[in-house]
Amino acid sequence: MRPHPTARTPDTGSRRPRHLPCTTLHSTGGLPRTGRCHRCGNPVAWHPRRHQQHIALHPAELPTAHVPASWRWHLSSGIAHPHAGGQAWCRIPHTALCPARTTPPDTGRRLGELRRQLALRSRRLIDTAAFTPRAAPTRPSAPAEMRPVVQLLLGRYLADDALERIRCTARPEPGSRRCPHPVLNPQAPAGVWRLLPLGHEHGAATAASRLLAVYDLTRAPTGEQHRWRAQLCPHHATARPDLTATGWQVFAPHRHADHIRTRLPHADAPTPA
């Protein structure tokens, strides 16, 4: 009988069968499970660790010289181990690159550029509704009823916080802290609150007759709408964005029913003329 064909793995040089049984995240066979991050939508590979839970690694290897020592991992027989040194290439945890997380302080130029590429891919997935980030736990300071629906650039988006607390995503320098200023400019509000038709949604017969409280930016200049969509404060409106993942979600009534409001805010918010 002819031996089963084998292939050399790129990580260890060992041989394994070409046709391997499917494995799950909790498999003990040393095989990764691929998927995508529930925060940013980028690909990740979960690798088992010896006697520990799986770790989510970036799918591609990176030059060791560009990765801080505390982030280096390597694979041996499919098992992830902290980097022992000596190898020219290594793996890196996805959490160090995830654009939906705070930028680690040790991010260098090469890793910063890779993080920007992942952020751009994440934004494209969200803009095309191919990916919806998992909603973060509701904070006491921002209850669900405070999350507005904003209409701009021919689309509707659910914000991740109250209108006055939507925060700028710009970072003045790579790896620096995120800008603390809000996107809303209190001195010159760009939008108005309106009651607009909710619209049809997956066969909902009465949806067209329902009204939705929307912060409408469609009458603002196109550049101002792009500033809001990029989630930048007026100070960073013309600056090159860091491409940190924004907090917008494409509004879908069937998924965001808890955030549908049929009355205009009673606060000192702009109201229709």
Backbone hydrogen bonds, N-H to C=O, Kabsch-Sander energy under -0.5 kcal/mol:
donor,donor_aa,acceptor,acceptor_aa,energy
7,A,16,R,-2.2
9,T,14,S,-2.0
13,G,9,T,-1.3
16,R,7,A,-1.5
18,R,5,P,-1.6
20,L,18,R,-0.8
27,S,24,T,-1.8
33,R,46,W,-1.9
35,G,44,V,-2.2
37,C,42,N,-2.8
41,G,37,C,-2.0
44,V,35,G,-2.1
45,A,57,L,-2.2
46,W,33,R,-2.9
47,H,45,A,-0.6
47,H,55,I,-2.6
49,R,52,Q,-0.7
50,R,80,A,-0.5
52,Q,49,R,-1.9
55,I,47,H,-2.4
57,L,45,A,-2.8
57,L,55,I,-0.7
58,H,92,I,-2.9
62,L,90,C,-3.0
64,T,88,A,-2.6
66,H,63,P,-1.7
67,V,64,T,-1.7
71,W,68,P,-1.9
72,R,69,A,-1.1
73,W,91,R,-2.0
74,H,81,H,-2.5
76,S,79,I,-2.5
79,I,76,S,-1.9
80,A,48,P,-2.9
81,H,74,H,-2.9
83,H,72,R,-2.8
90,C,62,L,-2.4
91,R,73,W,-3.5
94,H,56,A,-2.4
96,A,93,P,-1.3
97,L,94,H,-1.7
98,C,94,H,-2.1
101,R,98,C,-1.5
107,T,104,P,-1.2
112,G,108,G,-2.4
113,E,109,R,-2.1
114,L,110,R,-1.9
115,R,111,L,-2.4
116,R,112,G,-1.9
117,Q,113,E,-1.9
118,L,114,L,-2.1
119,A,115,R,-2.2
120,L,116,R,-2.3
121,R,117,Q,-2.2
122,S,118,L,-2.5
123,R,119,A,-2.4
124,R,120,L,-2.1
125,L,121,R,-2.1
126,I,122,S,-2.1
127,D,123,R,-2.7
128,T,124,R,-1.8
129,A,126,I,-1.4
130,A,125,L,-2.1
131,F,125,L,-1.3
134,R,38,H,-2.3
142,A,139,R,-1.6
146,M,143,P,-2.2
147,R,144,A,-1.7
149,V,213,A,-0.5
150,V,148,P,-0.5
150,V,157,Y,-3.2
151,Q,215,Y,-2.2
152,L,150,V,-0.6
152,L,155,G,-2.5
155,G,152,L,-1.6
157,Y,150,V,-2.8
158,L,249,Q,-3.2
159,A,148,P,-2.5
159,A,157,Y,-0.6
165,R,162,A,-1.8
166,I,162,A,-0.5
166,I,163,L,-1.0
167,R,165,R,-0.5
168,C,181,H,-2.7
169,T,231,Q,-2.7
176,S,173,E,-2.6
179,C,170,A,-3.0
183,V,166,I,-2.7
188,A,185,N,-1.4
192,V,216,D,-1.8
193,W,270,P,-1.5
194,R,214,V,-2.6
196,L,194,R,-0.7
196,L,212,L,-2.6
198,L,207,A,-0.5
198,L,210,R,-2.7
199,G,207,A,-0.7
204,A,201,E,-0.8
205,A,203,G,-0.9
207,A,204,A,-1.2
209,S,206,T,-0.9
210,R,207,A,-1.4
212,L,196,L,-2.9
213,A,261,R,-3.4
214,V,194,R,-3.0
214,V,212,L,-0.6
215,Y,149,V,-2.8
216,D,192,V,-3.1
216,D,214,V,-1.0
217,L,151,Q,-2.9
217,L,215,Y,-0.5
220,A,217,L,-1.8
225,Q,221,P,-2.0
226,H,222,T,-2.4
227,R,223,G,-1.9
228,W,224,E,-1.9
229,R,225,Q,-2.5
230,A,226,H,-2.4
231,Q,227,R,-0.5
231,Q,228,W,-0.9
232,L,227,R,-2.0
236,H,233,C,-0.8
237,A,234,P,-1.0
239,A,236,H,-0.8
245,A,99,P,-1.1
249,Q,158,L,-1.5
251,F,156,R,-2.3
255,R,252,A,-1.5
256,H,252,A,-2.6
259,H,256,H,-1.8
260,I,257,A,-1.4
261,R,259,H,-0.6
269,A,267,A,-1.5
